[in-house]
Amino acid sequence: MTEAAPVPAAVPVPFTTAEVHGLRQALEEVVADGATPGGVVVCGTTAGDRTVLSAGIVSPFTHQKCPDADTVYDVASLTKVTATWPLVGRAVASGLMLLDAPVREFLPPMEGHLPGAAVSVRRLLSHTSGLRAATRFDLYDLSARPLHELICAEPLENLPGTHRYINRGYVLLGLALAHVHGEPLDRLAAAFWAELGMGETGYGPLPQSARVAPTEHRDAHDRLWGAVHDENAAAMGDVAGHAGVFAPAADLATYAEHLLSAGPDGVLGGWLRESLVPVAEIDPGVHRGLGWIVAAGGAVAYHHGFTGTSLYLAPTTGRYVVITSNAIHDGAAARTRITPLRERALETV
């Protein structure tokens, strides 16, 4: 598709009292429904104004206080757009990576015909690579071949160009970033977040403390708290291109403000504009760009995290909405019950 990316707002549009009330009501309702122990919503604009909404408690088994904008959550797949996506954009801008080159050019040398190695960086970013969707790295024999070779050696499940949400594409991108820079992904990401002032964002594991929300309560003696929830990221040592990042809502709001206020001629602003051009249709009116889901005719971009997190951007109005929660605290099924909050956020932004 060749639709133009949205033009950033010259003057941001503030949230109305009614809109803020609607977000607050939606948050309180999903908490009352038992979809999540608690959560935080931040709505703001590039003008720097922020409204922080919170409800419920951090966890009934650890901290029965209300979460706030500084409570740290496992953001799950928001890792893709807060770590991997911006770092790929920088690597492309500096010439270390090429969007339409095979990913094998940016990974350690591999021999033989490896179907996944021929997939382009652009396809990996837009979830149109055709790679296998099932990901069980704990079943791989890493003593025989490194992970990137094992992934690339597998036959494709779809023809490249077909949209299918696939974690392992971002796993390969994370490995490629580490290779072309000669530095671990978590160190690259930490330097990027430090530049933006996201001082509480990082890869785990984190010490179990009052500032960190437990992600999942499994039984009386087993709480996933400060350790990455995604099993494949855990198998990779907690650092991966698709999952593993922990962050508070305040840092995600800072990130959104930087993205939306970055000029289109700069690296970050230009990368955002390029990434919001639709690449593949997901549903009628909803497309995948590079990383982000693009909706409302290109006026809104967003991404979700499995644990109950979301980030919404509206470049044409300079608005954003952040959601942090531990909606899988009592099991993954509760995650779908925060859908009314996500729908309200999308409608509002």
C-alpha positions as CSV (number, residue, x, y, z in Angstrom):
1,M,0.0,0.0,0.0
2,T,1.1,3.5,-0.7
3,E,-1.0,5.6,1.7
4,A,0.8,8.5,3.2
5,A,1.8,8.4,6.9
6,P,-0.1,10.7,9.2
7,V,1.3,14.3,9.6
8,P,2.2,15.2,13.2
9,A,-0.1,17.7,14.9
10,A,1.1,21.3,14.9
11,V,-0.9,21.9,18.0
12,P,-1.9,19.0,20.2
13,V,-5.6,18.4,21.0
14,P,-6.1,18.1,24.8
15,F,-8.3,15.4,26.3
16,T,-11.7,16.6,27.4
17,T,-13.2,16.1,30.8
18,A,-15.7,13.7,29.4
19,E,-13.0,11.7,27.6
20,V,-10.9,11.4,30.8
21,H,-14.0,10.4,32.7
22,G,-14.8,7.7,30.1
23,L,-11.3,6.2,30.5
24,R,-11.5,6.3,34.3
25,Q,-14.9,4.6,34.2
26,A,-13.6,1.9,31.8
27,L,-10.6,1.2,34.0
28,E,-12.7,1.0,37.1
29,E,-15.1,-1.3,35.5
30,V,-12.5,-3.9,34.3
31,V,-11.0,-3.9,37.8
32,A,-14.4,-4.4,39.4
33,D,-15.1,-7.2,36.9
34,G,-12.0,-9.0,38.1
35,A,-10.2,-8.7,34.8
36,T,-7.1,-7.4,36.6
37,P,-6.2,-6.6,40.2
38,G,-5.5,-3.1,39.2
39,G,-4.1,-0.9,36.5
40,V,-2.9,2.5,35.4
41,V,-3.9,4.7,32.5
42,V,-2.0,7.8,31.4
43,C,-3.5,10.0,28.8
44,G,-1.5,13.0,27.5
45,T,-0.2,15.1,24.6
46,T,3.0,16.4,23.2
47,A,2.3,19.6,25.1
48,G,3.5,17.7,28.2
49,D,0.2,17.5,30.0
50,R,-0.6,14.2,31.6
51,T,-3.6,12.8,33.4
52,V,-2.9,9.7,35.5
53,L,-5.8,7.3,36.3
54,S,-5.4,4.3,38.6
55,A,-7.7,1.7,40.1
56,G,-7.6,-1.4,42.2
57,I,-4.5,-2.7,43.9
58,V,-1.1,-3.9,42.7
59,S,-1.7,-7.5,43.9
60,P,-3.8,-9.1,46.7
61,F,-0.8,-11.3,47.6
62,T,1.9,-8.7,47.9
63,H,1.0,-5.0,47.8
64,Q,-2.6,-4.1,48.5
65,K,-2.0,-0.5,47.6
66,C,-3.3,1.3,44.5
67,P,-0.8,1.2,41.6
68,D,0.5,4.5,40.2
69,A,2.4,5.8,37.2
70,D,5.7,4.6,38.8
71,T,4.6,1.0,39.4
72,V,6.7,-1.3,37.1
73,Y,5.0,-3.9,35.0
74,D,6.1,-6.6,32.6
75,V,5.1,-5.0,29.3
76,A,5.5,-8.2,27.3
77,S,5.1,-7.5,23.5
78,L,5.4,-3.7,24.0
79,T,9.1,-4.8,24.0
80,K,8.8,-5.0,20.2
81,V,7.9,-1.3,19.8
82,T,9.9,0.1,22.8
83,A,13.2,-1.7,22.2
84,T,13.5,-3.6,18.9
85,W,11.6,-1.3,16.6
86,P,13.3,2.0,17.5
87,L,16.7,0.3,17.5
88,V,16.1,-1.2,14.0
89,G,15.1,2.3,12.9
90,R,18.4,3.7,14.2
91,A,20.4,0.9,12.6
92,V,18.7,1.5,9.2
93,A,19.4,5.2,9.5
94,S,23.0,4.6,10.2
95,G,23.5,2.0,7.4
96,L,24.0,-0.9,9.7
97,M,20.8,-2.6,8.5
98,L,18.8,-2.4,5.3
99,L,15.0,-2.9,5.3
100,D,14.8,-4.9,2.1
101,A,17.9,-7.0,2.6
102,P,17.7,-10.6,3.8
103,V,18.1,-10.9,7.6
104,R,21.0,-13.3,7.1
105,E,23.2,-10.3,6.1
106,F,22.9,-9.0,9.7
107,L,23.3,-12.2,11.6
108,P,26.4,-14.3,12.3
109,P,27.4,-16.3,9.2
110,M,25.2,-19.3,8.3
111,E,25.8,-22.0,5.7
112,G,23.4,-23.8,3.4
113,H,19.8,-23.1,2.3
114,L,18.0,-21.7,5.2
115,P,14.4,-20.5,4.3
116,G,14.1,-18.0,7.1
117,A,17.4,-16.4,6.4
118,A,16.2,-15.0,3.1
119,V,13.3,-13.1,4.7
120,S,13.8,-9.3,4.7
121,V,14.0,-7.0,7.7
122,R,10.9,-5.3,6.4
123,R,9.0,-8.6,6.4
124,L,10.1,-9.4,10.0
125,L,9.0,-5.9,11.2
126,S,5.6,-6.2,9.6
127,H,4.8,-9.8,10.6
128,T,4.7,-10.8,7.0
129,S,7.7,-13.1,7.0
130,G,6.0,-16.5,6.7
131,L,8.1,-17.9,9.6
132,R,6.6,-20.5,11.9
133,A,4.3,-19.0,14.5
134,A,4.8,-21.7,17.2
135,T,7.7,-20.8,19.4
136,R,9.2,-23.3,21.9
137,F,12.8,-22.5,22.2
138,D,13.1,-24.8,25.3
139,L,12.7,-27.7,22.9
140,Y,15.6,-26.7,20.6
141,D,19.0,-28.3,20.8
142,L,21.2,-25.2,21.2
143,S,24.3,-27.4,21.6
144,A,24.2,-28.3,17.9
145,R,23.4,-24.9,16.3
146,P,22.8,-21.4,17.6
147,L,19.2,-20.1,17.9
148,H,19.3,-17.9,14.8
149,E,20.3,-20.8,12.6
150,L,17.6,-23.1,14.1
151,I,14.9,-20.5,13.4
152,C,16.1,-19.8,9.9
153,A,16.5,-23.5,9.0
154,E,12.8,-24.2,9.6
155,P,10.5,-24.3,6.5
156,L,8.2,-21.3,6.1
157,E,4.5,-21.7,7.1
158,N,3.2,-19.0,4.8
159,L,4.3,-17.2,1.7
160,P,6.1,-14.0,2.6
161,G,3.6,-11.1,2.4
162,T,0.9,-12.8,4.3
163,H,0.2,-11.2,7.7
164,R,0.5,-13.4,10.7
165,Y,1.6,-12.2,14.1
166,I,4.9,-14.0,14.9
167,N,7.2,-13.5,17.8
168,R,10.3,-15.2,16.3
169,G,10.6,-12.5,13.7
170,Y,11.4,-10.0,16.4
171,V,13.6,-12.6,18.1
172,L,15.7,-12.6,14.9
173,L,15.7,-8.8,14.8
174,G,17.0,-8.6,18.4
175,L,19.8,-11.1,17.6
176,A,20.6,-9.1,14.4
177,L,20.8,-5.8,16.4
178,A,23.2,-7.4,18.8
179,H,25.4,-8.8,16.0
180,V,25.7,-5.6,13.9
181,H,26.4,-3.5,17.0
182,G,28.6,-6.0,18.7
183,E,26.7,-5.3,21.9
184,P,24.0,-7.2,23.8
185,L,20.4,-6.1,23.1
186,D,19.7,-5.1,26.7
187,R,22.7,-2.7,26.7
188,L,21.7,-1.1,23.4
189,A,18.2,-0.6,24.7
190,A,19.3,0.7,28.0
191,A,21.4,3.4,26.3
192,F,18.4,4.4,24.1
193,W,16.0,4.6,27.0
194,A,18.6,6.7,29.0
195,E,18.7,9.2,26.2
196,L,14.9,9.6,26.4
197,G,14.8,9.9,30.2
198,M,13.1,6.5,30.7
199,G,15.1,5.7,33.8
200,E,12.9,2.9,35.2
201,T,12.6,0.9,32.0
202,G,14.8,-2.2,31.5
203,Y,15.0,-5.8,30.9
204,G,14.5,-8.2,33.8
205,P,14.9,-9.9,36.1
206,L,14.1,-7.3,38.7
207,P,14.3,-7.5,42.5
208,Q,10.9,-8.3,44.1
209,S,9.9,-5.1,45.6
210,A,6.9,-2.8,46.3
211,R,7.6,-0.9,43.1
212,V,7.3,-4.0,40.9
213,A,3.9,-5.6,40.2
214,P,3.7,-9.4,40.3
215,T,2.7,-10.5,36.8
216,E,1.0,-13.8,37.6
217,H,-0.1,-15.6,40.8
218,R,0.1,-19.4,40.2
219,D,-0.3,-20.8,43.7
220,A,0.5,-19.9,47.3
221,H,4.2,-20.6,46.8
222,D,4.7,-19.6,43.2
223,R,4.3,-16.0,42.1
224,L,5.9,-14.6,38.9
225,W,7.3,-11.4,40.2
226,G,10.1,-9.5,38.6
227,A,10.9,-12.4,36.2
228,V,9.8,-12.3,32.5
229,H,6.5,-14.0,31.9
230,D,7.3,-15.0,28.3
231,E,8.8,-18.5,28.4
232,N,10.8,-18.1,25.2
233,A,12.3,-14.8,26.4
234,A,13.2,-16.6,29.7
235,A,14.9,-19.4,27.7
236,M,17.0,-16.7,26.1
237,G,18.2,-15.4,29.4
238,D,15.3,-12.8,29.9
239,V,16.5,-10.6,27.0
240,A,14.8,-10.9,23.6
241,G,13.5,-8.8,20.8
242,H,9.9,-9.8,21.3
243,A,9.5,-9.7,25.1
244,G,11.4,-9.1,28.4
245,V,11.0,-5.4,29.1
246,F,9.6,-4.0,32.4
247,A,8.4,-0.4,32.5
248,P,6.2,1.9,34.5
249,A,3.4,3.9,32.8
250,A,5.3,7.1,33.4
251,D,8.2,6.0,31.2
252,L,5.9,4.8,28.5
253,A,4.2,8.2,28.5
254,T,7.7,9.8,28.2
255,Y,8.4,7.5,25.3
256,A,5.1,8.4,23.6
257,E,5.8,12.1,24.0
258,H,9.2,11.7,22.4
259,L,7.8,9.7,19.4
260,L,5.0,12.2,18.8
261,S,7.1,15.3,19.1
262,A,10.0,14.1,17.1
263,G,10.3,16.0,13.8
264,P,9.7,14.1,10.6
265,D,13.2,15.0,9.5
266,G,14.9,13.4,12.5
267,V,15.7,9.7,12.8
268,L,13.0,8.9,15.3
269,G,10.3,11.0,13.8
270,G,11.1,9.9,10.3
271,W,11.1,6.3,11.3
272,L,7.7,6.6,13.0
273,R,6.2,8.2,9.9
274,E,7.6,5.5,7.6
275,S,6.4,2.8,10.0
276,L,2.8,4.0,10.0
277,V,2.4,3.4,6.3
278,P,0.1,0.4,6.0
279,V,1.8,-2.8,4.8
280,A,-0.7,-5.6,5.3
281,E,-4.4,-5.7,6.2
282,I,-5.3,-7.4,9.5
283,D,-9.0,-6.6,9.4
284,P,-11.1,-4.1,7.4
285,G,-9.7,-0.7,8.2
286,V,-6.9,-2.1,10.4
287,H,-3.5,-2.7,9.0
288,R,0.0,-3.6,10.1
289,G,2.7,-1.1,9.5
290,L,6.3,-1.7,10.5
291,G,5.7,-3.0,14.0
292,W,2.6,-0.9,14.8
293,I,-1.0,-1.6,14.1
294,V,-2.4,1.3,12.1
295,A,-6.1,2.2,12.3
296,A,-8.6,5.1,11.8
297,G,-7.3,5.8,8.3
298,G,-3.7,6.1,9.6
299,A,-4.6,8.5,12.4
300,V,-3.9,6.0,15.2
301,A,-1.1,3.5,15.8
302,Y,-1.0,1.1,18.7
303,H,0.4,-2.2,20.1
304,H,-0.6,-4.5,23.0
305,G,1.3,-6.6,25.4
306,F,0.0,-10.1,26.5
307,T,0.3,-9.3,30.2
308,G,-2.3,-6.4,29.9
309,T,-0.4,-3.4,28.6
310,S,-1.1,-1.1,25.6
311,L,0.3,2.0,24.0
312,Y,-1.7,4.2,21.6
313,L,-0.4,7.0,19.5
314,A,-2.3,9.6,17.5
315,P,0.2,11.7,15.5
316,T,-2.5,13.9,13.9
317,T,-3.6,15.1,17.3
318,G,-0.5,14.8,19.3
319,R,-2.3,12.5,21.8
320,Y,-1.4,9.2,23.4
321,V,-2.8,6.7,25.9
322,V,-0.8,4.2,28.0
323,I,-2.3,1.2,29.8
324,T,-0.3,-0.9,32.3
325,S,-1.8,-3.8,34.2
326,N,-1.2,-7.3,35.3
327,A,-4.3,-8.7,33.7
328,I,-2.9,-12.3,33.7
329,H,-2.4,-12.2,37.5
330,D,-5.0,-14.9,38.0
331,G,-4.5,-16.6,34.6
332,A,-4.3,-15.7,31.0
333,A,-8.1,-15.8,30.4
334,A,-8.5,-12.6,32.3
335,R,-6.4,-10.8,29.7
336,T,-9.3,-10.8,27.2
337,R,-11.6,-9.2,29.8
338,I,-9.7,-5.9,29.7
339,T,-10.8,-5.5,26.1
340,P,-13.5,-2.9,27.0
341,L,-10.7,-0.7,28.4
342,R,-8.6,-1.1,25.3
343,E,-11.5,-0.4,23.0
344,R,-12.3,2.8,25.0
345,A,-8.7,3.9,24.8
346,L,-8.6,3.4,21.0
347,E,-11.9,5.2,20.6
348,T,-10.8,8.1,22.8
349,V,-7.3,8.7,21.4
